Amino acid sequence: MNRTTQSLIAVVVALGAVTGYATSSGPDGKDDAPAKAAARLPVERTSLLCPVPSASDLAETSYTAYTPKSRGAASTGKAALVPVLKQLTDVPQEGTKGKETKPFLTQKKPGEAVGGEESGAEAPALIGTADGALAPGWTVQQTTTYSAGTGRGAHGTNCTAPDTDFWFPAASTAKGRSDYIHLTNPDDSAAVVDVELFGPDGEVTSQVGEAIQVQPHSSVPVLLSTLADKQYPNLTMHVTARSGRVAAAVQSADEKLGGDWLPATADPAPDAVLPGIPKDATSVRLVAFAPGSDDADLKLQLASPTGTITPAGHENLHVKAGMTAAVDLGDVTKGEAASLLLSPTDKAVPVVAALRVTRGKGSAQETAFIPATNAAGTRATVADNRAKGSTLSLVAPGKSAKVKVTASPGTEGGTPATKTYTVKGGTTLEIARPPVPAGLKGAYALTVEPLSGGEVYGSRMLALPEDGVPMFTVQTLPDDRGTVAVPEAERDLTVLQR
């Protein structure tokens, strides 16, 4: 997904003003000099949206925001999360006269973590904007816990950037399960969104999901079962915006198995990495979908702490084009943390994939989701870590890699801490005790920076057990896209004499 909200045109203009270079042609119409390689500059503005956290009166929700310090970023900036402006009320919309809504959470400088809390079912969706020094890598985590009712457990999600295209394998309309897709529009004009569902036999026919109107500065929840003609245990959902842009996330709640947020998967690709399956997972279900016109044949491998292995009885998966495939892998980790690697057995066909992971047994079961994700790239951050309960999983599918992990100050105090790790190629490194800031008070963020070697993928599990239930949530660690590539071009500013 494209998290960068920087205007490339604005950057190029700024470069021209600062460096004296801009695109130009000589008298013969040809370029005077070849374009320089693209430079990477910090983004200047970022938007994030947090969905409505819960409909339960028992819900307790915390928010943690953090921006790592970035070289070359502006010296000042600001960031704030503001409740969405409900339609047809006395709350004015942005750009109109009247009082603006009061920010729920504000941040003044990079390198500091800030937090806030909400209780009950009245917590709204939030629209966040960061600019200047706060924009590059701005990360916000929303974590909700409640101990009773459908979906009881820990529901965590990274607040996400608005976009126009999202894939959600592992959705469901099964009996006893309630999946809602939350669509949030941050802009001044309405967005028009289509929601498509694909089951084991292909597209689920429904016109209810067509042309859903999401008004400006508002959030709309849609129950997936209202879009399907029957119950489907495993579905893939495709969300596209005909006009405008939205943030999209699925909240899944099960009467017996708890629930969590299902985030959008990485864009369709022939290979997929699903990092950080907990070592005590009692059940793991893989859901995959091939959105093109070709079937996909996938090889399944587990990157364990000691090397890459093939799970017995689940060596391959055939995914028919346009149809959702699912396979129960059971307790595939066998007591060791692992990551699932998908690759084509022959022809490279793009797929999307996600895991539904269950911990616990009997009436004390809880679930979370791990979507296929992008590599940590230059830098990745996950917020809302606690003194206890955070487990960091890093996997290097190819070459070995060296990474630096930094713990931010806490939301209420603490001194940053840093540690360096080596992730051996083809393995998953479970860090059961990641760095914790000295004198920690409150929650904090973890930033992962690959230093050398191959690509690294990662996730963080936050365990919040309560009354014997192993409540937990998992967030992946894709690159924070705090920089944008801007091509440089030269021109000869000499005045031509005629």
Salt bridges, closest charged atoms under 4 A:
ASP165 OD2 - HIS238 NE2 2.89
ASP179 OD1 - ARG177 NE 2.91
ASP187 OD2 - ARG245 NE 2.83
ASP188 OD1 - HIS217 NE2 2.71
ASP194 OD2 - ARG242 NE 2.77
GLU196 OE1 - HIS238 ND1 3.27
ASP254 OD2 - ARG356 NH2 3.66
ASP280 OD2 - ARG359 NH2 2.88
ASP294 OD2 - LYS347 NZ 2.93
ASP295 OD2 - HIS318 NE2 3.29
ASP297 OD1 - HIS318 ND1 2.68
ASP328 OD1 - ARG285 NE 2.83
ASP331 OD1 - LYS334 NZ 3.27
GLU366 OE1 - ARG152 NH1 3.91
ASP384 OD1 - ARG386 NE 2.66
GLU430 OE1 - LYS279 NZ 3.81
GLU449 OE2 - LYS404 NZ 3.69
ASP480 OD2 - ARG379 NE 2.59
GLU490 OE2 - LYS36 NZ 3.22
